[in-house]
Amino acid sequence: MKRIFRIGTRDSELALWQANTVKAQLEELGHQTELVPVKSTGDLVLDKPLYELGITGIFTKTLDVAMLKGDIDIAVHSLKDVPTLLPKGIVQGAVLKRANTRDILVRKGESNFENEAVIATGSLRRKAQWLNKYPHHTIESLRGNVNTRLQKLADSNWQGAIFAAAGLERINLLPEYHVKLDWMIPAPAQGAMMVAVLEDDIFCRKALSKLNHAETELCTSIEREFLRTLEGGCTAPIGALAMVDGASVQFSGVLLSLDGKKKIEVEKEVSVDKPIGIGVACAKEMLRNGGAEIMETIKTELSATK
């Protein structure tokens, strides 16, 4: 009897799009598949910012448990939501080719951001970078899946809300009124999809290896080791982007205070043949140059909100 891949996924429109992409690629390789949608805590609790929930891997934990219990064989995630340390027994099976890495502002009409404005986001990274550039603006918390957040924006008196471009593009929801935020450094691994699998499941790991995109795996690994070394988790204002440019890898990283007033940046370029350790090296440089103090302040401030 031929084995059927049970693909675990969150049940939002975007998550199902991602899971169906993996499903189609596995079926092209001759495998049989079925989707197993679940709701994560991050999808169910929408009245609090993520950092107040205090759960590492809030969008991935439910699927991790389902995999360890044997209810699913693999799980499809947005890699930026995945903790840098995976649960024991679970490994990264494949990273698919990356989509748009950038953030965008979905705006309502022609807004002049030199004046006062209200901008919505549930991300500490986006909030801090926006306030660093526009300290006179007000930031409102915005949670929910892509569809929910777009509707909340439409129903509000906000001037705009910040989204990952890839999510809106994937499900054809990119509004006409949007601005590319090329100055905003994205979350580590933003725009990339990852498939998790049990470490001892050789059959699934072999199949998933054929879906892996080597360049995306390289760049996201650099970004995630930068994040891991800073010990930021996915809730601190940390951005990172690595890109292959010919024979080199270019890396940009940023760390900000929660209010955006303090900002430390780092940039490096290394040979594509010797990229190992660039993320760690950049993070350590940042910690030496004031980042350690910022991280301690962030941890204290976030602990006080829980």
N, C-alpha and C positions, 0 to 999 in steps of 0.2 A: 504493500500500500504506500502510495506516494505521500510524503510528509507535506502538511499544509502549514505555511507560515502564518501564525497568528500575530497580527501587527497591532500593538497597543498604541493608542493615540488619545489626546484630549479631543473633546467633541465640538470645539468651535469650528467655524467655517475655514479659518486659516489652517488650523491643526489638521483638519480632515483633508484639505488640499495637499498639505505636506505628506501625510500618510498615503494618500492616493498616488502621489508621485513615486514614492518608494514602492508601492504595490505594483504600479505599472512597470517599473524597471525590473523588479523581480520576475514578473510574469513574462517579460520579454526574454528573460534568461531560461524560461521554461518551468518556473516554480508555480505552485498553487498557493493562493493567499486568501486571507480574510481579515477584515478590520475588526478590532475590538475597542470601541470608544469608551472612555471613562471621563469622569469629572475630577479635576484636581482641587485641592483646597484653595489654590490661587484663583480658580474660576468661580468658586462658590462664595468666598468671602470678599465682597467688593466694597464694603463700607469703611475699610481701613487701608492706609498706605502699606505697601509690601513690607517696608522695614519695620512696621509695628507688629507684624504677624510673627516675626522672629523664627521663621522656619527656613532652613537651608534647603534649596531645591524645591520650593513650594509648588512649582509647576511640573516637577518630575517625580516627586516622591511616591505618589500613588501608582505610577507606572512601574517604578522600581520594585515596589512591594508585589505588584501583580506578576512581574517577571520572576522574582525570587520564589513566589508561591507556585509557579508553573502555569499560571492562567494565560500568559502570553509568551511568545518566543522572542520578539524584538519590540523595541519602542522607538518611535520617531519623535524627535525633539527639535525645537529651535535651540541651536547650540549655545546661544547667549544665555539661555535659561538654566543650563546644566551646571551644577557645582563643579569646581575645578578638580575636586577629589570625588571620584565615583564610589558608590557603595561597594563593599567587598563582594567579589563574585561577578560584578558587572563591568564590562569593558566597552570601549568605543569600537563599534564594528565597521562604521563607514562614515565619512563626511562627504556630502554631496557637493557638487560644484556650486560655488557661492553666487548669490544674487547681489543686487544693489546693497552696498554696505551703509549707505548714508541715511541720516535723519532728514525729515522734511517738516515744514510747518504748514498745516492745513489752515487756511485763514478764511475769515468771513469778510468778503469785500476788499476794498483797497485800504488797508490800514497803514498808518504812518507810525512806525515803531520808535521814532524819536520822541513821540508823545507818550503819555501814560497808556498802558494796555494791560489786559488780563490774559495770560497764556496758561493753558492747562497741560499738565503732564503728571504721570505717576512715578516718573523716574528721577531719582536724586541726581544722576549724572546729567540729564537734560536740564533739570531745574538749575543746577549750579552753573553750568556753562551758559545758560540763557541769562541768569542774573549777573554773571561776570561781564557780559556784553551789554545787557540792558538792566542796570541796577535799579532803575526807577519803575520797573514793571512789577506786577503782582502775579504770583504763580498759584494756580488752583490745582488741587489733586484730581487726577482722572484715572479711574481704573475700569477694567472690563476688557472683553475681547475687542477686536478692531471695529466690528459693526456697532457694538454698544457705545464705544467711545466716539465714533462719528455721530451717532444719534444724540449723545449728550452734548456734543459741540453744537449741533444744529439747534438744540432746544435751549441753549444758554445765551448769555450776553457777553461771552468771552470773545476776544478778537482772534483767537486761534488756538490750536492744539498741536503738539509735536508727536509725530509718528515715525516708525521705521518705514522707509520707502518700500522695502522688499515686501512687507506684509500687504500693503495696499495694492502693489503691482500684481502680486501673485493671484489675488482674487478679484482683480479688475475693479477696484474701488477707489482708485486714485482720483481725487476731485480736481476740477479745473483750477480752482484757486489754491495753489500751493507754491511754496518757496523751498528750493533746495538749500539745505543748511550745510554747505561745503566747509564752513569754518568749525562746525561742531564735530569733535572726534567721537566716533560711534562706540557702542559697547563692545567689549572683546567678543569676537566671533559673530557679530551682528550680520545678518543676511545668510548665515550658513545653517544647514540642516544636518543633524547627527542621528545615526541609528545606533542604539544601545543594544547589547546582547549579553547573554551569560558567558562568562569566560570559558567554561568547559563545554559549550555548545559548538563543537568543531564544524558541524554541518552548516549551521547558520553563519558562522564567522567566515567560512570559505565562500559562501554565496555573497555575503555582504562585501567582501573584499573587492568584488568586481564592480561595485557601485562607487568605490572610493575615488575621490578626486585629489590627486597628490598635492597640487599647488594650494588648494583650499585647506587641506589638512596641515600643511606646513605653516601657512600664515595664521590660521586659528590657533595652532599649538603655541606659536610665539606669543600671541595676544593673551592666551589663557595662562601661560607660565608667568607672564608679567603680572596679571591679576592675582594669581596664586601667591606670588612672592610679596606683593603688597598686602596680602591678607585682607582684601577688600570684600570678598564674597560678591554677590551680585547686587548689593544695595548701596555701596559707597560710590561717591562721584568719581568714578574711574573710567577713562576711555582709552582704547588702544586700537591701532590699525596697522597691520603689516601687509605690504604689497610687493609682489615680485615685479621688478622692472628690468627686463633683459637679464643681465648676469648678476643683478644685485637684489637684495631685499631691503626695502625702505620701511622703517618703523617709526610711528609717532605714538606717544603716550601722554596722558594728562591726568593729574590728580587735583581736585579742588576741595576747598572747605564746603560745608553744607550750604552756606549763604553765598557762595561764589566769589567771595572777596579775596580769598587766597587761591593762587593757581600756580602749579608747577608743571612744566612741560619738558619732554625729552624727545630727541630725534636721533636716530642712528641709521647708518647704511652699511650693510655687510655683504660679502660675496654670497651668492645663492648656494655656493658649494660649502659654505661654512656658517650656517645660520644658527647652529646649536648654541644655546645660552644667551642669545641676544635679549630675550624677554626678561630673564633673570638679571642680567647685567644692567639693563635700563631701569628696572624696578629698584635695584640696590643703589644706583646713582641717585634716583629720585628720593629715596629714603634718607640718604646722606645729606641731600640739599634741602632739607626741611620737611620732607614727606612724612618722616616718622612722627613728628609733632602733629601734623595735620591728621594723620591716621588715629593717633591717640585721642585727639579732640573729637573726631567723628564718632569713635566708639563710645566715648563718654556721653556725647549728646544723644546718640541713638538709644543707648541704654536708659536714659532718663525718660524717653518717650514710651517705653514698653510697660 
